[in-house]
Amino acid sequence: MERISVQTSVQSDLEKVWEYWTNPEHITKWNFASDEWCCPKAINNLKPNGKFSWRMEAKDGSMGFDFEGTYENIVGHKFISYRLSDNRKVDIKFTQNGNEVEVSESFDAGGTNSDEQQRAGWQAILENFKEYLESN
């Protein structure tokens, strides 16, 4: 299966990045790929075998889906891995680099959209995360 990787660097420390990445109160503020979408609900049981479900919807109500999975491995402030409900694997690394934190995600490509569309969508969500975190 093809793996796709995206990354960004945020001006922050690991504590804040981890909090904003894992707390449902924050997830709902950044977890969407464009301004036409939103994330009205997030459930996040951050522990091995814990489940998560993040609702992603078009703001006009025309479509939506639950982004769901199960955590496999968590190393606080450093690494998260999970399996999506369709069994694709996702790995996320958090690395402090001076006054920045690099967030890098790699994931198994899905069959619905092209690899480039998937890369662009996941990268857009990462950029939303960066913008939200750096403005708060």
C-alpha positions, 0 to 999 in steps of 0.5 A: 500500500502506498504511503503519503507524508505531509508535514509542517513546522509550528512556532511553539513548544511541544506541550502546547502542540500536543494539547492543541492536537489532542484536546477535542476543544481544539480539534474542532477549531482546526480539523477541516481542509477548507473554509467551506468545511467544519468539525462540529464534534470531536471525541478523543480517547487518547490511549492505546485501543482508545477510539476517536471520532471527528465529525467533518461537515460541509458548512452548507450541510450538503455532505459530511462524514465521521473520521474514526479510528483506534489508537495503537501507540502513543508516546506522550509529546512525541508520537501517535499511531492509529488505524482508521475505520477502513484499517489504514494506518496513520503515524504522527511524529512531533519533534521540537526543533529550537522554537518550532515543532515539526509535525509530520504525518504519514498514512496509507493511501485510500482508494477513493481519491488520488494520492495527490488529492489526499496529500493536498487535503491532509496538508491543508488540515495541517496548515489549519492546525498551524494557523490556529495554534500560532494565532492562539 
